[in-house]
Amino acid sequence: MGSSKLLTALRDALKGHQEEVPDGWKTVQQLADEWQFSVSHTSRLITMGVRKGLIEVKRFRIINGNRGVFPVQHYRQIQ
C-alpha cells in the first residue's frame, strides 16, 4: 500500500471516531473548573506537575467544540 493510500485509510478510519476517556483522566478545562483557577494558571500547575513526575499526560480523541473529534490532552495523578 502506497503512503498516500495509507494516509487516506487512516483518515477514513479515524474520521469522527471518539475515544472513551477512562475514569481519572481530565482536561485542563475540567481541572480549572474543579479547582476554580483560570485555564492559564491550571496549565502552569499541570506543567510543573508533569515535570516533577506527579502527573501523567495522554491524548484522547474527543469532541472538541466546532472542530469535531480531535485529540485533546488529558491528565491524571500518578499513583
DOKOLRO-558240 format. One record per residue: residue number from 1; x, z, y of N, C-alpha, C in turn. Coordinates in pm, whole numbers, plus 50000, padded with zeros to 5 digits. Each point is the difference from the previous one (the first is absolute). Layout:
REM DOKOLRO-558240
VOVEX:k:n.east:n.up:n.north:ca.east:ca.up:ca.north:c.east:c.up:c.north
VOVEX:NUM:X:Z:Y:X:Z:Y:X:Z:Y
...
***
This chain:
REM DOKOLRO-558240
VOVEX:k:n.east:n.up:n.north:ca.east:ca.up:ca.north:c.east:c.up:c.north
VOVEX:1:50086:50000:49882:49914:50000:50118:50090:50000:50123
VOVEX:2:49975:49907:50093:50078:49993:50123:49972:50120:50088
VOVEX:3:50093:50028:50092:49985:50118:50084:49877:49993:50090
VOVEX:4:49965:49878:50047:49881:49989:50084:49873:50022:49918
VOVEX:5:50000:49956:49874:49885:50025:49913:49989:50149:49967
VOVEX:6:50114:50065:49981:50001:50144:49973:49945:50075:50121
VOVEX:7:50043:49963:50119:49951:50064:50121:49849:49983:50014
VOVEX:8:49951:49881:49975:49856:49974:50006:49925:50084:49898
VOVEX:9:50054:50009:49879:49936:50081:49895:49997:50147:50039
VOVEX:10:50110:50050:50058:50005:50140:50043:49899:50027:50111
VOVEX:11:49994:49911:50097:49905:50018:50110:49857:49998:49950
VOVEX:12:49969:49909:49909:49865:49993:49945:49966:50125:49921
VOVEX:13:50096:50053:49925:49976:50119:49918:49981:50124:50086
VOVEX:14:50072:50009:50111:49994:50119:50084:49895:49992:50110
VOVEX:15:49949:49884:50025:49905:49980:50111:49877:50089:49981
VOVEX:16:49981:50089:50095:49883:50086:49997:50004:50110:49897
VOVEX:17:50112:50017:49932:50011:50103:49896:50037:50133:50064
VOVEX:18:49910:50096:49991:50025:50133:50055:50042:50093:49887
VOVEX:19:50106:50078:50025:50048:50094:49899:49928:50134:50014
VOVEX:20:49990:50070:49891:49947:50136:50000:50114:50094:50043
VOVEX:21:49977:50078:50103:50101:50094:50049:49981:50132:49926
VOVEX:22:50103:50045:49925:49989:50126:49926:49981:50120:50093
VOVEX:23:49945:50107:49947:49983:50123:50077:50135:50049:50052
VOVEX:24:49997:50054:50120:50122:50057:50059:50073:49907:50094
VOVEX:25:49974:49870:49992:50066:49902:50088:49913:49978:50123
VOVEX:26:50063:50008:50120:49926:49984:50124:50078:49912:50097
VOVEX:27:49926:49932:50087:50062:49919:50104:50039:50089:50118
VOVEX:28:50079:49945:50091:50037:50074:50121:49874:50038:50077
VOVEX:29:49906:49908:50011:49877:50028:50073:49923:50116:49937
VOVEX:30:49990:50002:49869:49929:50107:49931:50069:50135:50024
VOVEX:31:50134:50001:49993:50074:50124:50024:49988:50044:50146
VOVEX:32:50004:49906:50093:49986:50033:50141:49863:50065:50027
VOVEX:33:49896:49944:49940:49866:50057:50015:49993:50141:49939
VOVEX:34:50060:50015:49883:49998:50128:49930:50078:50107:50077
VOVEX:35:50116:49963:50053:50086:50094:50071:49964:50014:50148
VOVEX:36:49913:49914:50048:49960:49997:50141:50118:49975:50093
VOVEX:37:50086:49905:49960:50111:49952:50082:49976:49854:50031
VOVEX:38:50076:49947:50096:49995:49856:50027:50066:49926:49884
VOVEX:39:49970:49872:49989:50060:49918:49894:50152:49993:50020
VOVEX:40:50045:49987:50125:50145:49989:50024:50072:50129:49962
VOVEX:41:49943:50116:50033:50063:50127:49964:50000:50018:49848
VOVEX:42:49889:49966:49938:49990:50010:49854:50103:49908:49934
VOVEX:43:50018:49879:50053:50100:49907:49945:50139:50058:50007
VOVEX:44:50032:50065:50113:50133:50062:50013:50019:50110:49897
VOVEX:45:49898:50085:49983:50010:50107:49902:50016:49946:49858
VOVEX:46:49923:49898:49967:50009:49940:49867:50137:49938:49977
VOVEX:47:50053:49930:50100:50132:49940:49988:50106:50107:49971
VOVEX:48:49993:50111:50070:50093:50110:49975:49981:50056:49860
VOVEX:49:49875:50013:49957:49973:50050:49865:50053:49908:49892
VOVEX:50:49990:49869:50020:50054:49903:49904:50152:50014:49994
VOVEX:51:50065:50009:50117:50146:50014:50005:50048:50127:49932
VOVEX:52:49923:50108:50011:50037:50129:49940:49962:50008:49851
VOVEX:53:49931:49898:49951:49963:49999:49859:49876:50082:49969
VOVEX:54:49919:50030:50101:49879:50079:49979:49877:49914:49978
VOVEX:55:50008:49873:50046:49886:49909:49994:50044:49869:49937
VOVEX:56:49915:49945:49914:50028:49868:49944:49902:49899:50057
VOVEX:57:50040:49873:49997:49921:49894:50061:49978:49888:49900
VOVEX:58:49882:49940:50005:49966:49888:49912:49895:49915:50071
VOVEX:59:50005:49870:49980:49902:49910:50059:49887:49972:49900
VOVEX:60:49878:50005:50054:49882:49963:49923:49923:49896:50080
VOVEX:61:49944:49901:49930:49920:49896:50065:49859:50055:50021
VOVEX:62:49964:50022:50127:49869:50053:50034:49939:49915:50110
VOVEX:63:49869:50016:50023:49935:49932:50111:50051:50063:50128
VOVEX:64:50051:49916:50089:50064:50047:50122:49938:49931:50121
VOVEX:65:49888:50053:50047:49935:49947:50119:49965:49853:49987
VOVEX:66:50029:49924:50105:49968:49857:50003:50096:49916:49917
VOVEX:67:50109:50058:49955:50100:49925:49922:49956:49978:49857
VOVEX:68:49900:50071:49957:49958:49990:49860:50088:50088:49913
VOVEX:69:50023:49958:49877:50083:50076:49907:50146:49976:50035
VOVEX:70:50073:50109:50022:50138:49990:50047:50079:50120:49948
VOVEX:71:50130:49982:49969:50079:50115:49955:50020:50102:50113
VOVEX:72:49966:50124:49975:50012:50108:50098:50078:50114:49936
VOVEX:73:50096:50056:50076:50079:50110:49947:49913:50125:49989
VOVEX:74:50018:50070:49887:49935:50127:49974:50108:50103:49969
VOVEX:75:49969:50124:50025:50099:50107:49984:49940:50114:49921
VOVEX:76:50089:50073:49930:49958:50124:49934:50120:50093:49990
VOVEX:77:49968:50127:49990:50104:50101:49987:50063:49991:49863
VOVEX:78:50131:50009:49994:50072:50000:49872:49984:50139:49940
VOVEX:79:49957:50005:49877:49975:50128:49931:50127:50073:49968
***
